[in-house]
Amino acid sequence: MDPAAGHSPRAPASVSEVSPHATESACLLIADISGYTGYLAGVELDHAQDILADLVGTIVSALRPAFRLAKLEGDAAFTYAVTDKLDGSLLLDTIERCYFGFRRRRRDVRQASSCDCNACVRIPDLGLKFVVHHGTILRQRVAGHEELLGPDVILVHRLLKNDVVASTGLKAYALLSQQCVDAMDVDVSALGMRAITETYEHIGAVGLWVHDLDRRWREEQERTRVFVDEGHAAYRLDTPTSAPPQVAWEFVTTPGRRVAWQLGVTGVELIASGNRRGVGATNHCMHGENATIEELLDWRPYDYFTNRTTVPTPMGPVRFLATTEFEPTSDGTILHQRFAAPRTAKERAIMEQLSAWLDDVMRTSTARLAQQLEEELERRRSEATDEPELPRARPDGPLAGLSSP
């Protein structure tokens, strides 16, 4: 929200305006395209700028709306999210999905370009890394633009200069400060992150954790897909919402959110390595004294997830596969929920008897979900501030004809 909204006319642009919110807790994230300085040597600058504009757009789009763009800094995007605590699963999902999208876009741009100039040929030389910190910020408007100020803003930028490559050999990574980890609800050591320490002038020693994104990319490529499509769905329900897939995903997958909209759910207990949601995790979805067990088999933020669900009934347990897909549309998302038929004749018979009850539960729950998503969107709109414009590739440049990221 514009700090001046509802107040007297704005002062001249040369005057700084301090946000009335004073200091706020925030997660600060910088996504930096690595290797760009070396890439510029001996390449065609106009083509290089088109490629940079396209890749930066891919990165910022993938980080939104969880993170807002504070500033574009050459080949880096400085973003932030105002929050006291961090949902570690959502944060890591956002970072990894952004990196995966960057890898795919880099490949697509290279394949789509018929140009054989150095700038286009050397696209694979470009990499991506992240630095993430949690601290306090002061938002201030300078010449009509919002600026973030404070020691933690300085620190997250200092983290870009580090010895991660030399000490670990990793080129694609997310570097999380200890303050960031302390604000998260996951066990980063159990997730395989490495602890390191960097020392900076006037700051001292800073504890950090390194997340290997190249390893996560390989795991993503090798993982088996488990997906219930329309042809194999014994039950399906499609729910439109104006929320983008990222926001819908947050409400559907976060245990605390589910309790608020899913009918009859009194609690969700997550059992997972490092307390991170994803493949191999199990949700115990409590309905009073009874629990529905959901084993996560596939996890593709913010596209879909699939679980093997076991539902206790008076006639015996029923087991089936369920996929929840988030289809992006021009004005939001269509949430597709599809259940495959149980494998045994007994379970199919039980599910048939429960079909009317199941349909009522699903429709009531998704109606609640859609309403809460609308309320959340309205809240976010009321707090929104202007973001810097993203650079655009020339319509007649080497990427002409390639669809937007």
C-alpha positions in Angstrom: 0.0 0.0 0.0 1.3 3.5 -0.8 2.4 5.0 2.5 1.0 8.4 1.3 -2.5 7.0 0.6 -5.1 8.9 2.5 -2.7 11.6 3.6 -1.8 15.1 2.3 -0.4 15.5 -1.2 2.9 14.0 -1.9 6.1 16.0 -1.3 8.4 16.8 -4.2 10.2 13.8 -5.6 13.5 14.9 -4.2 12.3 14.5 -0.6 12.6 11.1 1.0 9.5 9.6 2.7 9.9 7.1 5.5 7.3 4.3 5.7 5.0 4.7 8.7 5.5 1.0 9.4 9.1 1.8 10.7 11.2 -1.4 10.8 9.7 -4.7 9.7 10.8 -8.3 9.7 11.5 -9.6 6.2 13.0 -12.4 4.2 15.6 -10.9 1.8 16.5 -12.9 -1.3 18.8 -12.0 -4.2 18.8 -14.2 -7.3 22.1 -13.6 -9.2 22.9 -14.7 -12.7 26.4 -16.0 -12.3 29.0 -15.9 -15.0 27.5 -12.9 -16.7 30.5 -10.6 -16.5 32.7 -13.2 -18.1 29.9 -14.0 -20.6 29.9 -10.3 -21.8 33.5 -10.5 -22.9 33.6 -10.9 -26.7 29.8 -11.2 -27.2 27.3 -9.1 -29.1 26.0 -6.7 -26.4 22.6 -6.1 -28.0 21.9 -9.9 -28.1 23.4 -10.3 -24.6 21.0 -7.6 -23.2 18.0 -9.4 -24.8 19.0 -12.7 -23.3 19.5 -11.1 -19.9 16.1 -9.4 -20.0 14.4 -12.7 -20.8 16.2 -14.6 -18.1 15.6 -11.9 -15.5 11.9 -12.0 -16.4 11.9 -15.7 -15.9 13.5 -15.4 -12.5 11.3 -12.6 -11.1 8.1 -14.2 -12.4 9.0 -17.5 -10.7 9.6 -15.7 -7.3 6.4 -13.8 -7.4 4.0 -13.5 -5.6 5.9 -14.9 -2.6 8.6 -12.3 -3.1 8.2 -8.7 -4.3 10.9 -7.1 -6.5 12.7 -4.4 -4.6 15.3 -3.6 -7.3 17.0 -4.9 -10.4 20.8 -4.8 -9.9 22.4 -5.5 -13.3 22.3 -9.3 -13.6 20.6 -9.8 -10.1 17.1 -9.4 -8.8 16.8 -8.1 -5.2 13.5 -9.3 -3.7 11.8 -9.4 -0.3 8.8 -10.8 1.6 7.6 -9.1 4.8 7.2 -11.9 7.4 8.2 -12.7 10.9 8.5 -16.5 10.3 9.3 -18.5 7.3 7.5 -21.6 5.9 10.7 -23.5 5.1 9.0 -25.9 2.6 7.4 -23.0 0.7 10.7 -21.1 0.7 12.7 -24.0 -0.6 10.0 -24.9 -3.1 10.1 -21.3 -4.5 13.9 -21.2 -4.8 14.1 -24.6 -6.4 11.2 -24.0 -8.8 12.9 -20.7 -9.8 16.2 -22.5 -10.5 14.5 -25.3 -12.4 12.6 -22.7 -14.5 15.9 -20.9 -15.2 17.5 -24.1 -16.4 14.6 -24.9 -18.7 14.3 -21.4 -20.0 18.1 -21.2 -20.7 17.7 -24.4 -22.7 14.6 -23.2 -24.6 16.2 -19.9 -25.4 19.3 -21.6 -26.8 17.3 -24.1 -28.9 14.8 -21.4 -30.2 17.5 -19.1 -31.4 18.9 -19.7 -34.9 21.5 -17.1 -34.3 25.1 -18.3 -34.1 26.6 -15.2 -32.5 28.7 -15.7 -29.4 26.0 -14.3 -27.1 23.5 -16.9 -28.3 25.9 -19.8 -28.5 27.3 -19.2 -25.0 23.9 -19.0 -23.2 24.7 -22.3 -21.4 27.6 -20.6 -19.7 25.2 -18.6 -17.5 24.2 -20.0 -14.1 22.1 -18.9 -11.2 22.6 -18.7 -7.4 20.7 -17.3 -4.5 21.5 -15.6 -1.2 18.8 -15.5 1.4 18.7 -13.7 4.8 16.1 -12.9 7.4 16.2 -9.6 9.3 14.7 -6.2 9.7 14.2 -3.6 7.0 13.1 0.0 6.8 11.1 0.9 3.7 11.6 4.4 2.4 10.4 6.2 -0.8 13.1 8.1 -2.6 12.2 10.0 -5.7 8.9 8.1 -6.0 10.6 4.7 -5.7 10.6 2.4 -2.7 14.1 1.6 -1.2 14.9 -0.9 1.5 17.4 0.2 4.1 19.1 -1.2 7.1 22.1 -3.4 8.2 20.4 -6.6 7.0 20.0 -5.2 3.5 23.7 -4.5 3.5 24.4 -8.0 4.8 22.4 -9.9 2.2 24.3 -8.0 -0.5 27.6 -8.8 1.1 26.7 -12.5 1.0 27.0 -12.4 -2.8 30.8 -12.3 -2.3 31.6 -15.7 -0.8 33.9 -18.7 -1.1 31.2 -21.3 -1.7 32.6 -22.3 -5.1 36.1 -22.6 -3.8 35.2 -24.4 -0.6 32.5 -26.7 -1.9 32.8 -26.9 -5.6 29.2 -26.0 -6.0 28.2 -23.4 -8.7 24.5 -23.6 -8.5 23.4 -23.1 -4.9 21.2 -21.2 -2.4 23.2 -19.7 0.5 21.0 -19.2 3.6 22.1 -17.2 6.6 21.8 -18.7 10.0 19.2 -16.0 10.8 17.1 -17.3 7.9 17.4 -20.9 9.0 16.4 -19.8 12.6 13.2 -18.3 11.2 12.4 -21.5 9.2 10.5 -24.6 10.4 12.7 -27.2 8.7 15.9 -29.0 9.7 18.4 -27.9 7.1 21.1 -30.4 8.2 18.6 -33.3 7.7 18.0 -32.0 4.2 21.7 -32.3 3.4 22.7 -28.7 3.5 26.3 -27.8 4.4 27.3 -25.5 7.2 30.0 -22.9 6.4 31.2 -19.6 7.8 32.1 -16.5 5.9 33.8 -13.4 7.5 33.1 -9.9 6.3 34.8 -6.6 7.2 32.8 -4.6 9.8 30.4 -7.5 10.2 32.5 -10.4 11.4 31.8 -14.1 11.1 28.4 -15.1 9.5 27.1 -18.6 9.9 25.6 -19.9 6.6 24.1 -23.0 5.0 24.6 -24.1 1.4 21.8 -25.8 -0.5 23.0 -27.7 -3.6 20.6 -26.8 -6.4 22.3 -28.9 -9.1 21.7 -32.0 -7.0 18.1 -31.0 -6.6 17.9 -30.5 -10.4 19.2 -34.0 -11.0 16.8 -35.5 -8.5 14.0 -33.6 -10.2 14.9 -35.0 -13.6 15.2 -38.6 -12.3 12.1 -38.7 -10.2 9.2 -40.9 -11.4 6.0 -39.0 -12.2 2.8 -40.2 -10.6 -0.2 -38.5 -12.0 -3.9 -39.3 -12.1 -5.2 -37.9 -15.4 -8.8 -37.4 -16.5 -9.0 -40.8 -18.2 -8.2 -42.6 -14.9 -10.2 -40.5 -12.6 -13.1 -42.2 -10.8 -14.0 -38.8 -9.2 -13.0 -35.3 -10.2 -13.8 -31.8 -9.1 -12.7 -28.6 -10.9 -12.7 -25.3 -8.9 -11.8 -22.0 -10.5 -10.2 -19.2 -8.4 -8.7 -15.8 -9.3 -5.7 -16.7 -7.1 -2.4 -17.5 -9.0 -1.1 -21.1 -8.7 1.5 -20.1 -6.1 -1.1 -18.8 -3.6 -3.5 -21.6 -4.3 -0.6 -24.1 -3.7 0.2 -22.4 -0.3 -3.4 -22.7 0.9 -3.8 -26.3 -0.2 -0.5 -27.7 1.0 0.3 -25.8 4.2 -1.1 -27.8 7.2 -2.3 -24.7 9.1 -4.1 -23.4 6.1 -5.9 -26.8 5.5 -7.5 -26.8 8.9 -9.2 -23.5 8.1 -10.9 -24.6 4.9 -11.1 -28.4 4.8 -14.3 -29.8 6.2 -13.9 -31.9 9.4 -10.1 -31.5 9.6 -9.0 -30.8 13.2 -5.3 -30.9 12.5 -2.6 -32.1 10.1 0.6 -33.8 11.4 3.5 -33.9 8.9 6.0 -36.7 9.2 8.9 -35.9 6.9 12.7 -35.8 6.8 13.8 -32.4 7.9 10.1 -31.5 8.4 9.9 -30.5 4.7 6.8 -31.3 2.6 7.5 -33.3 -0.5 8.0 -36.8 -1.9 8.4 -39.3 0.9 6.5 -37.2 3.4 3.3 -38.4 5.1 0.4 -36.3 6.3 -1.8 -37.5 9.1 -5.0 -35.6 8.4 -6.9 -35.7 11.7 -10.7 -35.9 11.8 -11.3 -35.9 15.5 -9.8 -39.3 16.7 -9.6 -40.7 13.2 -6.8 -39.9 10.7 -6.7 -40.0 6.9 -3.2 -41.0 5.9 -1.7 -39.2 2.8 1.7 -40.5 1.4 3.2 -38.0 -1.0 4.4 -39.7 -4.1 4.9 -36.8 -6.5 5.5 -33.1 -5.7 5.9 -30.5 -8.5 5.3 -27.0 -7.1 3.2 -25.2 -8.3 1.9 -27.6 -10.9 0.6 -30.7 -9.1 1.1 -33.2 -6.3 -0.1 -36.8 -6.0 -0.6 -38.8 -2.8 -1.7 -42.3 -1.9 -4.6 -41.7 0.5 -6.0 -44.1 3.1 -9.4 -43.2 4.4 -10.8 -45.0 7.5 -14.5 -45.9 7.2 -16.9 -48.0 9.3 -16.8 -50.6 6.5 -13.0 -50.7 6.4 -10.2 -48.6 5.0 -10.3 -47.3 1.4 -7.0 -46.6 -0.5 -6.7 -44.6 -3.7 -4.4 -42.3 -5.6 -5.3 -38.6 -5.7 -3.8 -35.8 -7.8 -4.3 -32.1 -7.2 -3.4 -30.1 -10.2 -3.0 -26.3 -10.4 -3.8 -25.1 -14.0 -2.8 -21.5 -14.5 -5.3 -19.4 -16.5 -5.4 -15.8 -17.7 -7.2 -14.7 -14.6 -6.1 -17.2 -11.9 -6.1 -20.9 -11.5 -8.3 -23.9 -12.0 -7.9 -26.4 -9.2 -8.3 -30.0 -10.5 -8.8 -32.7 -7.9 -8.9 -36.2 -9.3 -9.2 -39.5 -7.5 -8.4 -42.8 -9.1 -10.6 -45.8 -8.3 -9.4 -48.1 -5.5 -7.7 -51.3 -6.7 -9.8 -53.9 -4.9 -13.4 -54.7 -5.5 -14.2 -54.3 -1.8 -12.7 -50.8 -1.7 -14.4 -49.8 -4.9 -17.7 -50.9 -3.4 -17.1 -48.9 -0.2 -16.1 -45.8 -2.2 -19.3 -46.1 -4.3 -21.4 -46.1 -1.2 -19.5 -43.0 0.1 -19.6 -41.1 -3.2 -22.4 -38.7 -2.2 -20.8 -38.0 1.1 -17.4 -37.5 -0.6 -18.8 -35.1 -3.2 -20.5 -33.0 -0.5 -17.3 -32.8 1.6 -15.2 -31.9 -1.5 -17.6 -29.2 -2.7 -18.1 -27.7 0.7 -14.3 -27.6 1.3 -13.4 -26.2 -2.0 -16.1 -23.5 -1.7 -14.5 -22.5 1.6 -11.0 -22.6 0.0 -12.1 -20.3 -2.9 -13.6 -17.8 -0.5 -10.5 -17.7 1.7 -8.3 -17.3 -1.4 -10.4 -14.3 -2.5 -10.0 -12.8 1.0 -6.3 -13.3 0.9 -6.0 -11.7 -2.6 -7.9 -8.7 -1.3 -5.6 -8.4 1.7 -2.5 -8.6 -0.5 -3.9 -6.0 -2.9 -4.4 -3.6 0.0 -0.8 -4.0 1.0 0.7 -3.9 -2.5 3.3 -1.4 -3.5 4.6 -0.6 -7.0 7.5 -2.7 -8.2 10.2 -1.8 -10.7 9.4 -2.6 -14.3 11.2 -5.6 -15.9 13.4 -5.1 -18.9 12.0 -6.5 -22.2 13.8 -8.2 -25.1 13.5 -6.4 -28.4 10.6 -7.7 -30.6 13.0 -8.1 -33.5 15.9 -9.6 -31.4 17.2 -13.1 -31.4 14.4 -14.3 -29.1 11.6 -13.1 -31.5 8.9 -15.7 -31.7 9.7 -17.4 -28.4 6.8 -17.3 -26.0 7.1 -15.3 -22.8 8.4 -17.2 -19.7 
